[in-house]
Amino acid sequence: MREIVFDTETTGLDPAHARLLQIGAIRLAAGHPDEANTFELKVNPGTPIPPASSAIHGLRDADVADAPAFPAAYAAFQAYAGDAVLIGHNIGFDLAILA
């Protein structure tokens, strides 16, 4: 079974309104992180990042200004993840953001 641990950073905590800012992931090999097989991509949310969100994750508008928009970022993540099982903390939130 292929497994990937992943996490997202967003513009807020309400998945109905928050936008994706960053996706990070790492594959597991025999149940252990495979540090040679990681994924990290910043995403331009197309909207200003609220200061309260920046205070939590440290991402600012300038950090994502040249990053791809969601469709391209999501396609890149899907290509990386393939059919792997996704693992994460509070994964319901992360999956709602990706949806």
C-alpha positions in Angstrom: 0.0 0.0 0.0 1.3 3.5 -0.9 0.8 6.1 1.8 1.4 9.9 1.9 1.3 12.1 4.9 0.2 15.6 3.9 -0.8 19.0 5.3 -2.1 22.3 4.0 -1.8 25.9 5.0 -4.7 28.2 4.2 -6.1 31.7 4.4 -8.5 30.8 7.2 -10.2 28.0 9.2 -13.6 28.0 7.4 -13.3 25.5 4.5 -16.3 27.1 2.8 -14.3 30.4 2.4 -10.6 29.6 3.0 -8.1 29.3 0.2 -5.2 27.0 -0.2 -1.7 28.6 0.4 0.6 25.6 0.6 0.6 21.8 0.3 3.3 19.7 1.9 3.6 15.9 1.7 6.0 13.0 2.3 5.7 9.4 1.1 6.1 6.6 3.6 8.3 3.6 2.9 7.7 0.6 5.1 5.9 3.0 7.5 8.7 5.5 7.8 9.0 8.9 6.2 11.0 8.8 2.9 12.9 12.1 3.1 14.0 11.7 -0.5 10.4 11.7 -1.7 8.6 14.9 -0.6 6.3 17.4 -2.1 6.0 21.1 -1.2 4.3 23.8 -3.2 3.1 27.2 -2.4 -0.2 28.3 -4.0 -1.4 31.8 -5.0 -4.9 32.1 -3.4 -6.0 35.0 -5.6 -6.9 36.9 -2.5 -5.0 38.8 0.2 -3.8 36.6 3.1 -5.4 37.8 6.4 -2.8 39.0 8.9 -4.3 36.6 11.5 -3.5 33.7 9.2 0.0 34.9 8.5 0.6 35.1 12.2 0.0 31.3 12.4 1.9 30.0 9.4 4.2 32.8 8.4 3.1 33.0 4.8 2.6 36.5 3.4 1.2 37.8 0.1 4.7 38.2 -1.3 5.5 34.6 -0.5 2.8 33.3 -2.9 2.7 36.1 -5.5 4.5 34.1 -8.1 3.1 30.7 -7.1 0.7 28.8 -9.3 -3.0 29.2 -8.8 -5.1 26.3 -7.3 -5.9 24.3 -10.5 -2.2 23.9 -11.4 -1.1 23.3 -7.8 -3.9 20.7 -7.3 -2.9 18.9 -10.5 0.7 18.8 -9.4 -0.4 17.3 -6.0 -2.6 14.7 -7.7 0.3 13.7 -9.9 2.5 13.3 -6.9 -0.1 11.5 -4.7 -1.5 9.2 -7.4 -3.6 6.5 -5.8 -1.8 6.6 -2.4 -3.7 6.6 0.8 -3.7 10.1 2.3 -2.9 10.5 5.9 -3.1 13.7 7.9 -4.0 15.4 11.2 -7.5 17.0 10.9 -7.6 15.5 7.4 -11.3 16.4 7.0 -10.3 20.1 6.9 -7.5 19.5 4.4 -9.7 17.4 2.1 -12.5 20.0 2.3 -10.0 22.7 1.2 -8.8 20.5 -1.7 -12.4 19.9 -2.8 
